Amino acid sequence: VEVDSPAMAAGIQSGDILTEIAGEEIISLNAYHKVMMKQEAGQNVRISGQRSGLENYVEIKFTVTTGVK
C-alpha cells in the first residue's frame, strides 16, 4: 500500500489479501489490474478481503475512491 494512496486513505494495510473488487473475484495480480483499469477516476469502489487477526484471518470491507489514472 503506497503512502497517501486511495487504498491507504480507505484503511487498506500492507499484508491485506484482496479477494473482490467491484463485485469481481480477484485471484491474481493480473485480475486485480484488469478490474482496476475498468474503474473511472473519482469512482467509489467496494473492496473485500482478508486480514490476519490474532488467531486466523478476518473478513474486511472497504470503499475506495479511485485516483487519477
MODELLER restraints for C-alpha pairs under 7 A, 6 or more apart:
rsr = mdl.restraints
at = mdl.atoms
rsr.add(forms.Gaussian(group=physical.xy_distance, feature=features.Distance(at['CA:1:A'], at['CA:7:A']), mean=6.57, stdev=0.5))
rsr.add(forms.Gaussian(group=physical.xy_distance, feature=features.Distance(at['CA:1:A'], at['CA:8:A']), mean=6.20, stdev=0.5))
rsr.add(forms.Gaussian(group=physical.xy_distance, feature=features.Distance(at['CA:1:A'], at['CA:13:A']), mean=6.22, stdev=0.5))
rsr.add(forms.Gaussian(group=physical.xy_distance, feature=features.Distance(at['CA:1:A'], at['CA:14:A']), mean=5.39, stdev=0.5))
rsr.add(forms.Gaussian(group=physical.xy_distance, feature=features.Distance(at['CA:2:A'], at['CA:8:A']), mean=6.83, stdev=0.5))
rsr.add(forms.Gaussian(group=physical.xy_distance, feature=features.Distance(at['CA:6:A'], at['CA:64:A']), mean=6.16, stdev=0.5))
rsr.add(forms.Gaussian(group=physical.xy_distance, feature=features.Distance(at['CA:6:A'], at['CA:65:A']), mean=6.15, stdev=0.5))
rsr.add(forms.Gaussian(group=physical.xy_distance, feature=features.Distance(at['CA:6:A'], at['CA:66:A']), mean=6.21, stdev=0.5))
rsr.add(forms.Gaussian(group=physical.xy_distance, feature=features.Distance(at['CA:6:A'], at['CA:67:A']), mean=6.45, stdev=0.5))
rsr.add(forms.Gaussian(group=physical.xy_distance, feature=features.Distance(at['CA:7:A'], at['CA:64:A']), mean=6.19, stdev=0.5))
rsr.add(forms.Gaussian(group=physical.xy_distance, feature=features.Distance(at['CA:10:A'], at['CA:62:A']), mean=6.31, stdev=0.5))
rsr.add(forms.Gaussian(group=physical.xy_distance, feature=features.Distance(at['CA:10:A'], at['CA:63:A']), mean=6.42, stdev=0.5))
rsr.add(forms.Gaussian(group=physical.xy_distance, feature=features.Distance(at['CA:10:A'], at['CA:64:A']), mean=5.50, stdev=0.5))
rsr.add(forms.Gaussian(group=physical.xy_distance, feature=features.Distance(at['CA:16:A'], at['CA:49:A']), mean=6.84, stdev=0.5))
rsr.add(forms.Gaussian(group=physical.xy_distance, feature=features.Distance(at['CA:16:A'], at['CA:50:A']), mean=5.88, stdev=0.5))
rsr.add(forms.Gaussian(group=physical.xy_distance, feature=features.Distance(at['CA:16:A'], at['CA:51:A']), mean=4.93, stdev=0.5))
rsr.add(forms.Gaussian(group=physical.xy_distance, feature=features.Distance(at['CA:17:A'], at['CA:49:A']), mean=5.30, stdev=0.5))
rsr.add(forms.Gaussian(group=physical.xy_distance, feature=features.Distance(at['CA:17:A'], at['CA:50:A']), mean=5.06, stdev=0.5))
rsr.add(forms.Gaussian(group=physical.xy_distance, feature=features.Distance(at['CA:17:A'], at['CA:51:A']), mean=6.45, stdev=0.5))
rsr.add(forms.Gaussian(group=physical.xy_distance, feature=features.Distance(at['CA:18:A'], at['CA:26:A']), mean=6.76, stdev=0.5))
rsr.add(forms.Gaussian(group=physical.xy_distance, feature=features.Distance(at['CA:18:A'], at['CA:48:A']), mean=6.02, stdev=0.5))
rsr.add(forms.Gaussian(group=physical.xy_distance, feature=features.Distance(at['CA:18:A'], at['CA:49:A']), mean=4.17, stdev=0.5))
rsr.add(forms.Gaussian(group=physical.xy_distance, feature=features.Distance(at['CA:18:A'], at['CA:50:A']), mean=6.54, stdev=0.5))
rsr.add(forms.Gaussian(group=physical.xy_distance, feature=features.Distance(at['CA:19:A'], at['CA:25:A']), mean=5.86, stdev=0.5))
rsr.add(forms.Gaussian(group=physical.xy_distance, feature=features.Distance(at['CA:19:A'], at['CA:26:A']), mean=4.88, stdev=0.5))
rsr.add(forms.Gaussian(group=physical.xy_distance, feature=features.Distance(at['CA:19:A'], at['CA:27:A']), mean=6.89, stdev=0.5))
rsr.add(forms.Gaussian(group=physical.xy_distance, feature=features.Distance(at['CA:19:A'], at['CA:48:A']), mean=5.75, stdev=0.5))
rsr.add(forms.Gaussian(group=physical.xy_distance, feature=features.Distance(at['CA:19:A'], at['CA:49:A']), mean=4.71, stdev=0.5))
rsr.add(forms.Gaussian(group=physical.xy_distance, feature=features.Distance(at['CA:20:A'], at['CA:26:A']), mean=5.19, stdev=0.5))
rsr.add(forms.Gaussian(group=physical.xy_distance, feature=features.Distance(at['CA:20:A'], at['CA:47:A']), mean=5.67, stdev=0.5))
rsr.add(forms.Gaussian(group=physical.xy_distance, feature=features.Distance(at['CA:20:A'], at['CA:48:A']), mean=5.06, stdev=0.5))
rsr.add(forms.Gaussian(group=physical.xy_distance, feature=features.Distance(at['CA:20:A'], at['CA:49:A']), mean=6.57, stdev=0.5))
rsr.add(forms.Gaussian(group=physical.xy_distance, feature=features.Distance(at['CA:21:A'], at['CA:35:A']), mean=6.98, stdev=0.5))
rsr.add(forms.Gaussian(group=physical.xy_distance, feature=features.Distance(at['CA:21:A'], at['CA:45:A']), mean=6.99, stdev=0.5))
rsr.add(forms.Gaussian(group=physical.xy_distance, feature=features.Distance(at['CA:21:A'], at['CA:46:A']), mean=5.93, stdev=0.5))
rsr.add(forms.Gaussian(group=physical.xy_distance, feature=features.Distance(at['CA:21:A'], at['CA:47:A']), mean=4.56, stdev=0.5))
rsr.add(forms.Gaussian(group=physical.xy_distance, feature=features.Distance(at['CA:21:A'], at['CA:48:A']), mean=6.55, stdev=0.5))
rsr.add(forms.Gaussian(group=physical.xy_distance, feature=features.Distance(at['CA:22:A'], at['CA:45:A']), mean=5.63, stdev=0.5))
rsr.add(forms.Gaussian(group=physical.xy_distance, feature=features.Distance(at['CA:22:A'], at['CA:46:A']), mean=5.28, stdev=0.5))
rsr.add(forms.Gaussian(group=physical.xy_distance, feature=features.Distance(at['CA:22:A'], at['CA:47:A']), mean=6.45, stdev=0.5))
rsr.add(forms.Gaussian(group=physical.xy_distance, feature=features.Distance(at['CA:26:A'], at['CA:32:A']), mean=5.76, stdev=0.5))
rsr.add(forms.Gaussian(group=physical.xy_distance, feature=features.Distance(at['CA:41:A'], at['CA:66:A']), mean=5.24, stdev=0.5))
rsr.add(forms.Gaussian(group=physical.xy_distance, feature=features.Distance(at['CA:41:A'], at['CA:67:A']), mean=5.15, stdev=0.5))
rsr.add(forms.Gaussian(group=physical.xy_distance, feature=features.Distance(at['CA:41:A'], at['CA:68:A']), mean=4.96, stdev=0.5))
rsr.add(forms.Gaussian(group=physical.xy_distance, feature=features.Distance(at['CA:41:A'], at['CA:69:A']), mean=6.59, stdev=0.5))
rsr.add(forms.Gaussian(group=physical.xy_distance, feature=features.Distance(at['CA:42:A'], at['CA:65:A']), mean=5.54, stdev=0.5))
rsr.add(forms.Gaussian(group=physical.xy_distance, feature=features.Distance(at['CA:42:A'], at['CA:66:A']), mean=5.03, stdev=0.5))
rsr.add(forms.Gaussian(group=physical.xy_distance, feature=features.Distance(at['CA:42:A'], at['CA:67:A']), mean=5.85, stdev=0.5))
rsr.add(forms.Gaussian(group=physical.xy_distance, feature=features.Distance(at['CA:43:A'], at['CA:65:A']), mean=5.40, stdev=0.5))
rsr.add(forms.Gaussian(group=physical.xy_distance, feature=features.Distance(at['CA:43:A'], at['CA:66:A']), mean=5.50, stdev=0.5))
rsr.add(forms.Gaussian(group=physical.xy_distance, feature=features.Distance(at['CA:44:A'], at['CA:63:A']), mean=6.16, stdev=0.5))
rsr.add(forms.Gaussian(group=physical.xy_distance, feature=features.Distance(at['CA:44:A'], at['CA:64:A']), mean=5.50, stdev=0.5))
rsr.add(forms.Gaussian(group=physical.xy_distance, feature=features.Distance(at['CA:44:A'], at['CA:65:A']), mean=4.39, stdev=0.5))
rsr.add(forms.Gaussian(group=physical.xy_distance, feature=features.Distance(at['CA:44:A'], at['CA:66:A']), mean=6.46, stdev=0.5))
rsr.add(forms.Gaussian(group=physical.xy_distance, feature=features.Distance(at['CA:45:A'], at['CA:63:A']), mean=5.43, stdev=0.5))
rsr.add(forms.Gaussian(group=physical.xy_distance, feature=features.Distance(at['CA:45:A'], at['CA:64:A']), mean=5.18, stdev=0.5))
rsr.add(forms.Gaussian(group=physical.xy_distance, feature=features.Distance(at['CA:45:A'], at['CA:65:A']), mean=6.23, stdev=0.5))
rsr.add(forms.Gaussian(group=physical.xy_distance, feature=features.Distance(at['CA:46:A'], at['CA:62:A']), mean=5.80, stdev=0.5))
rsr.add(forms.Gaussian(group=physical.xy_distance, feature=features.Distance(at['CA:46:A'], at['CA:63:A']), mean=4.58, stdev=0.5))
rsr.add(forms.Gaussian(group=physical.xy_distance, feature=features.Distance(at['CA:46:A'], at['CA:64:A']), mean=6.49, stdev=0.5))
rsr.add(forms.Gaussian(group=physical.xy_distance, feature=features.Distance(at['CA:47:A'], at['CA:61:A']), mean=5.67, stdev=0.5))
rsr.add(forms.Gaussian(group=physical.xy_distance, feature=features.Distance(at['CA:47:A'], at['CA:62:A']), mean=5.13, stdev=0.5))
rsr.add(forms.Gaussian(group=physical.xy_distance, feature=features.Distance(at['CA:47:A'], at['CA:63:A']), mean=6.12, stdev=0.5))
rsr.add(forms.Gaussian(group=physical.xy_distance, feature=features.Distance(at['CA:48:A'], at['CA:60:A']), mean=5.73, stdev=0.5))
rsr.add(forms.Gaussian(group=physical.xy_distance, feature=features.Distance(at['CA:48:A'], at['CA:61:A']), mean=4.45, stdev=0.5))
rsr.add(forms.Gaussian(group=physical.xy_distance, feature=features.Distance(at['CA:48:A'], at['CA:62:A']), mean=6.44, stdev=0.5))
rsr.add(forms.Gaussian(group=physical.xy_distance, feature=features.Distance(at['CA:49:A'], at['CA:59:A']), mean=5.83, stdev=0.5))
rsr.add(forms.Gaussian(group=physical.xy_distance, feature=features.Distance(at['CA:49:A'], at['CA:60:A']), mean=5.23, stdev=0.5))
rsr.add(forms.Gaussian(group=physical.xy_distance, feature=features.Distance(at['CA:49:A'], at['CA:61:A']), mean=6.43, stdev=0.5))
rsr.add(forms.Gaussian(group=physical.xy_distance, feature=features.Distance(at['CA:50:A'], at['CA:57:A']), mean=5.85, stdev=0.5))
rsr.add(forms.Gaussian(group=physical.xy_distance, feature=features.Distance(at['CA:50:A'], at['CA:58:A']), mean=5.47, stdev=0.5))
rsr.add(forms.Gaussian(group=physical.xy_distance, feature=features.Distance(at['CA:50:A'], at['CA:59:A']), mean=4.70, stdev=0.5))
rsr.add(forms.Gaussian(group=physical.xy_distance, feature=features.Distance(at['CA:50:A'], at['CA:60:A']), mean=5.61, stdev=0.5))
rsr.add(forms.Gaussian(group=physical.xy_distance, feature=features.Distance(at['CA:51:A'], at['CA:57:A']), mean=5.27, stdev=0.5))
rsr.add(forms.Gaussian(group=physical.xy_distance, feature=features.Distance(at['CA:51:A'], at['CA:58:A']), mean=5.38, stdev=0.5))
rsr.add(forms.Gaussian(group=physical.xy_distance, feature=features.Distance(at['CA:51:A'], at['CA:59:A']), mean=6.51, stdev=0.5))
rsr.add(forms.Gaussian(group=physical.xy_distance, feature=features.Distance(at['CA:51:A'], at['CA:60:A']), mean=6.64, stdev=0.5))
rsr.add(forms.Gaussian(group=physical.xy_distance, feature=features.Distance(at['CA:52:A'], at['CA:58:A']), mean=6.38, stdev=0.5))
